[in-house]
Amino acid sequence: MRFIFGGACVLFFACISLSSEQFAQERRRMEELKRQGLGWCSPTELAKAEVHLEFAEAERKRGQLRRAKGHLQATQRALAQMEVLERSNCRDGPPHHLLAIEGIDSDGDGISDAEDACPRLAGPASNQGCPEEALAN
């Protein structure tokens, strides 16, 4: 009977064991999505992923593996939602009104986004920052 109980315990803990590599992998995944600018598109999902990952790491350190796994799964769900946005039109970057507030030039054409009629497409100042083909349409 002890053997069966001991085997069940080993199987139970093996199912919820968490390696530090799993946490590092999700952190790298999150950082890559942030680097791609998807935090602008999905700030709620990014916040959820960051907080749940912190909670997961804290629970793991306390030995609460079941709770840590739940937080890690919530992190993975939030990151998956961000990856869905990666395939959408949100990949272009932050919304124009946010760019204008920050006063940056996202398309690198030398015209700040606040004054650029096409802030995501590079074009000359003579066309208000829009490329020639954008004005033809």
C-alpha positions as a Python dict, from the first residue, in 0.01 Angstrom:
ca = {
    (1, 'M'): (0, 0, 0),
    (2, 'R'): (286, 235, 84),
    (3, 'F'): (441, 164, -254),
    (4, 'I'): (121, 258, -436),
    (5, 'F'): (81, 578, -231),
    (6, 'G'): (445, 669, -282),
    (7, 'G'): (417, 608, -656),
    (8, 'A'): (105, 822, -673),
    (9, 'C'): (283, 1106, -492),
    (10, 'V'): (578, 1087, -729),
    (11, 'L'): (347, 1095, -1031),
    (12, 'F'): (149, 1383, -882),
    (13, 'F'): (455, 1598, -821),
    (14, 'A'): (609, 1502, -1154),
    (15, 'C'): (298, 1633, -1326),
    (16, 'I'): (325, 1973, -1161),
    (17, 'S'): (701, 2010, -1148),
    (18, 'L'): (823, 2336, -1293),
    (19, 'S'): (1173, 2401, -1414),
    (20, 'S'): (1340, 2738, -1411),
    (21, 'E'): (1381, 2695, -1788),
    (22, 'Q'): (1001, 2706, -1830),
    (23, 'F'): (994, 3044, -1657),
    (24, 'A'): (1290, 3171, -1859),
    (25, 'Q'): (1125, 3056, -2182),
    (26, 'E'): (805, 3248, -2106),
    (27, 'R'): (1005, 3555, -2003),
    (28, 'R'): (1196, 3543, -2336),
    (29, 'R'): (869, 3502, -2523),
    (30, 'M'): (723, 3804, -2342),
    (31, 'E'): (1031, 4017, -2407),
    (32, 'E'): (1022, 3929, -2777),
    (33, 'L'): (657, 4033, -2803),
    (34, 'K'): (737, 4358, -2623),
    (35, 'R'): (1031, 4417, -2856),
    (36, 'Q'): (794, 4380, -3150),
    (37, 'G'): (580, 4659, -3004),
    (38, 'L'): (282, 4442, -2918),
    (39, 'G'): (261, 4588, -2569),
    (40, 'W'): (106, 4895, -2732),
    (41, 'C'): (-160, 4682, -2893),
    (42, 'S'): (-248, 4472, -2593),
    (43, 'P'): (-142, 4648, -2272),
    (44, 'T'): (-391, 4449, -2064),
    (45, 'E'): (-259, 4114, -2184),
    (46, 'L'): (99, 4232, -2132),
    (47, 'A'): (21, 4339, -1776),
    (48, 'K'): (-152, 4007, -1706),
    (49, 'A'): (143, 3812, -1844),
    (50, 'E'): (396, 4011, -1641),
    (51, 'V'): (204, 3986, -1315),
    (52, 'H'): (117, 3618, -1350),
    (53, 'L'): (478, 3533, -1432),
    (54, 'E'): (596, 3718, -1120),
    (55, 'F'): (334, 3537, -911),
    (56, 'A'): (433, 3203, -1064),
    (57, 'E'): (797, 3257, -979),
    (58, 'A'): (711, 3364, -623),
    (59, 'E'): (483, 3064, -570),
    (60, 'R'): (749, 2829, -706),
    (61, 'K'): (1004, 2967, -461),
    (62, 'R'): (757, 2911, -177),
    (63, 'G'): (705, 2551, -289),
    (64, 'Q'): (347, 2609, -402),
    (65, 'L'): (389, 2426, -733),
    (66, 'R'): (20, 2385, -811),
    (67, 'R'): (-43, 2758, -769),
    (68, 'A'): (274, 2840, -962),
    (69, 'K'): (160, 2623, -1250),
    (70, 'G'): (-178, 2799, -1257),
    (71, 'H'): (-6, 3138, -1280),
    (72, 'L'): (231, 3010, -1548),
    (73, 'Q'): (-66, 2887, -1751),
    (74, 'A'): (-233, 3230, -1713),
    (75, 'T'): (92, 3386, -1840),
    (76, 'Q'): (86, 3157, -2141),
    (77, 'R'): (-277, 3245, -2219),
    (78, 'A'): (-204, 3619, -2204),
    (79, 'L'): (101, 3579, -2429),
    (80, 'A'): (-105, 3375, -2674),
    (81, 'Q'): (-353, 3662, -2694),
    (82, 'M'): (-65, 3897, -2772),
    (83, 'E'): (57, 3663, -3045),
    (84, 'V'): (-289, 3674, -3205),
    (85, 'L'): (-244, 4050, -3234),
    (86, 'E'): (93, 3993, -3398),
    (87, 'R'): (-91, 3856, -3700),
    (88, 'S'): (-336, 4147, -3709),
    (89, 'N'): (-296, 4503, -3831),
    (90, 'C'): (-190, 4617, -3485),
    (91, 'R'): (166, 4511, -3565),
    (92, 'D'): (226, 4852, -3724),
    (93, 'G'): (296, 5003, -3384),
    (94, 'P'): (124, 5224, -3134),
    (95, 'P'): (-184, 5421, -3231),
    (96, 'H'): (-115, 5754, -3400),
    (97, 'H'): (-242, 5968, -3110),
    (98, 'L'): (8, 5802, -2874),
    (99, 'L'): (292, 5862, -3116),
    (100, 'A'): (198, 6227, -3151),
    (101, 'I'): (199, 6275, -2775),
    (102, 'E'): (547, 6132, -2749),
    (103, 'G'): (669, 6347, -3039),
    (104, 'I'): (858, 6073, -3219),
    (105, 'D'): (911, 5990, -3584),
    (106, 'S'): (805, 5627, -3622),
    (107, 'D'): (867, 5599, -3997),
    (108, 'G'): (1205, 5775, -3987),
    (109, 'D'): (1128, 6029, -4259),
    (110, 'G'): (1235, 6330, -4051),
    (111, 'I'): (881, 6454, -3988),
    (112, 'S'): (746, 6409, -3636),
    (113, 'D'): (435, 6196, -3613),
    (114, 'A'): (236, 6491, -3477),
    (115, 'E'): (291, 6670, -3809),
    (116, 'D'): (312, 6368, -4040),
    (117, 'A'): (-1, 6293, -4247),
    (118, 'C'): (126, 5932, -4291),
    (119, 'P'): (311, 5855, -3964),
    (120, 'R'): (369, 5489, -4051),
    (121, 'L'): (482, 5542, -4412),
    (122, 'A'): (797, 5738, -4497),
    (123, 'G'): (759, 6025, -4741),
    (124, 'P'): (901, 6368, -4823),
    (125, 'A'): (801, 6687, -4643),
    (126, 'S'): (661, 6820, -4971),
    (127, 'N'): (390, 6550, -4942),
    (128, 'Q'): (329, 6613, -4570),
    (129, 'G'): (524, 6297, -4488),
    (130, 'C'): (332, 6067, -4720),
    (131, 'P'): (489, 5867, -5003),
    (132, 'E'): (395, 5961, -5361),
    (133, 'E'): (185, 5649, -5413),
    (134, 'A'): (-22, 5720, -5098),
    (135, 'L'): (-138, 6053, -5244),
    (136, 'A'): (-224, 5894, -5579),
    (137, 'N'): (-491, 5671, -5413),
}
